[in-house]
């Protein structure tokens, strides 16, 4: 997913930011669907 030639430190930062962002989006979608917070997080970490 990330372009080649990037230092590993930059890759770690990018992946961390993406993971936090995707988790926030999943929580927001779960709230819209009326799912409890713990079910949304369990779904995120199982997948």
PyMOL commands that place a pseudoatom at each C-alpha (Angstrom):
pseudoatom trace, name=CA, resn=UNK, resi=1, chain=A, elem=C, hetatm=0, pos=[0.000, 0.000, 0.000]
pseudoatom trace, name=CA, resn=UNK, resi=2, chain=A, elem=C, hetatm=0, pos=[2.865, 2.372, 0.691]
pseudoatom trace, name=CA, resn=UNK, resi=3, chain=A, elem=C, hetatm=0, pos=[5.236, 3.456, -2.072]
pseudoatom trace, name=CA, resn=UNK, resi=4, chain=A, elem=C, hetatm=0, pos=[8.699, 1.885, -2.155]
pseudoatom trace, name=CA, resn=UNK, resi=5, chain=A, elem=C, hetatm=0, pos=[11.726, 3.890, -1.109]
pseudoatom trace, name=CA, resn=UNK, resi=6, chain=A, elem=C, hetatm=0, pos=[10.237, 5.374, 2.051]
pseudoatom trace, name=CA, resn=UNK, resi=7, chain=A, elem=C, hetatm=0, pos=[12.295, 5.047, 5.221]
pseudoatom trace, name=CA, resn=UNK, resi=8, chain=A, elem=C, hetatm=0, pos=[10.904, 2.569, 7.721]
pseudoatom trace, name=CA, resn=UNK, resi=9, chain=A, elem=C, hetatm=0, pos=[10.353, 5.315, 10.294]
pseudoatom trace, name=CA, resn=UNK, resi=10, chain=A, elem=C, hetatm=0, pos=[8.066, 7.163, 7.897]
pseudoatom trace, name=CA, resn=UNK, resi=11, chain=A, elem=C, hetatm=0, pos=[6.216, 3.926, 7.146]
pseudoatom trace, name=CA, resn=UNK, resi=12, chain=A, elem=C, hetatm=0, pos=[5.583, 3.378, 10.871]
pseudoatom trace, name=CA, resn=UNK, resi=13, chain=A, elem=C, hetatm=0, pos=[4.200, 6.911, 11.262]
pseudoatom trace, name=CA, resn=UNK, resi=14, chain=A, elem=C, hetatm=0, pos=[1.986, 6.587, 8.183]
pseudoatom trace, name=CA, resn=UNK, resi=15, chain=A, elem=C, hetatm=0, pos=[0.610, 3.195, 9.230]
pseudoatom trace, name=CA, resn=UNK, resi=16, chain=A, elem=C, hetatm=0, pos=[-0.076, 4.420, 12.771]
pseudoatom trace, name=CA, resn=UNK, resi=17, chain=A, elem=C, hetatm=0, pos=[-1.979, 7.458, 11.508]
pseudoatom trace, name=CA, resn=UNK, resi=18, chain=A, elem=C, hetatm=0, pos=[-3.945, 5.301, 9.049]
pseudoatom trace, name=CA, resn=UNK, resi=19, chain=A, elem=C, hetatm=0, pos=[-4.834, 2.753, 11.735]
pseudoatom trace, name=CA, resn=UNK, resi=20, chain=A, elem=C, hetatm=0, pos=[-6.079, 5.443, 14.113]
pseudoatom trace, name=CA, resn=UNK, resi=21, chain=A, elem=C, hetatm=0, pos=[-8.033, 7.102, 11.308]
pseudoatom trace, name=CA, resn=UNK, resi=22, chain=A, elem=C, hetatm=0, pos=[-9.680, 3.875, 10.162]
pseudoatom trace, name=CA, resn=UNK, resi=23, chain=A, elem=C, hetatm=0, pos=[-10.612, 3.027, 13.748]
pseudoatom trace, name=CA, resn=UNK, resi=24, chain=A, elem=C, hetatm=0, pos=[-12.227, 6.446, 14.155]
pseudoatom trace, name=CA, resn=UNK, resi=25, chain=A, elem=C, hetatm=0, pos=[-14.177, 5.975, 10.914]
pseudoatom trace, name=CA, resn=UNK, resi=26, chain=A, elem=C, hetatm=0, pos=[-15.337, 2.521, 12.027]
pseudoatom trace, name=CA, resn=UNK, resi=27, chain=A, elem=C, hetatm=0, pos=[-16.523, 3.940, 15.354]
pseudoatom trace, name=CA, resn=UNK, resi=28, chain=A, elem=C, hetatm=0, pos=[-18.405, 6.748, 13.571]
pseudoatom trace, name=CA, resn=UNK, resi=29, chain=A, elem=C, hetatm=0, pos=[-20.101, 4.289, 11.204]
pseudoatom trace, name=CA, resn=UNK, resi=30, chain=A, elem=C, hetatm=0, pos=[-20.967, 2.020, 14.121]
pseudoatom trace, name=CA, resn=UNK, resi=31, chain=A, elem=C, hetatm=0, pos=[-22.574, 4.938, 15.926]
pseudoatom trace, name=CA, resn=UNK, resi=32, chain=A, elem=C, hetatm=0, pos=[-24.677, 5.726, 12.856]
pseudoatom trace, name=CA, resn=UNK, resi=33, chain=A, elem=C, hetatm=0, pos=[-25.805, 2.096, 12.658]
pseudoatom trace, name=CA, resn=UNK, resi=34, chain=A, elem=C, hetatm=0, pos=[-26.688, 2.052, 16.348]
pseudoatom trace, name=CA, resn=UNK, resi=35, chain=A, elem=C, hetatm=0, pos=[-24.106, -0.557, 17.313]
pseudoatom trace, name=CA, resn=UNK, resi=36, chain=A, elem=C, hetatm=0, pos=[-22.646, -0.479, 20.823]
pseudoatom trace, name=CA, resn=UNK, resi=37, chain=A, elem=C, hetatm=0, pos=[-19.094, 0.837, 21.085]
pseudoatom trace, name=CA, resn=UNK, resi=38, chain=A, elem=C, hetatm=0, pos=[-17.631, -2.454, 22.351]
pseudoatom trace, name=CA, resn=UNK, resi=39, chain=A, elem=C, hetatm=0, pos=[-19.126, -4.435, 19.433]
pseudoatom trace, name=CA, resn=UNK, resi=40, chain=A, elem=C, hetatm=0, pos=[-17.605, -2.026, 16.922]
pseudoatom trace, name=CA, resn=UNK, resi=41, chain=A, elem=C, hetatm=0, pos=[-14.150, -2.281, 18.488]
pseudoatom trace, name=CA, resn=UNK, resi=42, chain=A, elem=C, hetatm=0, pos=[-14.408, -6.058, 18.741]
pseudoatom trace, name=CA, resn=UNK, resi=43, chain=A, elem=C, hetatm=0, pos=[-15.255, -6.174, 15.030]
pseudoatom trace, name=CA, resn=UNK, resi=44, chain=A, elem=C, hetatm=0, pos=[-12.299, -3.938, 14.186]
pseudoatom trace, name=CA, resn=UNK, resi=45, chain=A, elem=C, hetatm=0, pos=[-9.795, -6.032, 16.126]
pseudoatom trace, name=CA, resn=UNK, resi=46, chain=A, elem=C, hetatm=0, pos=[-11.153, -9.392, 14.930]
pseudoatom trace, name=CA, resn=UNK, resi=47, chain=A, elem=C, hetatm=0, pos=[-10.846, -8.344, 11.296]
for i in range(1, 47): cmd.bond("trace and resi %d" % i, "trace and resi %d" % (i + 1))
show_as sticks, trace
zoom trace
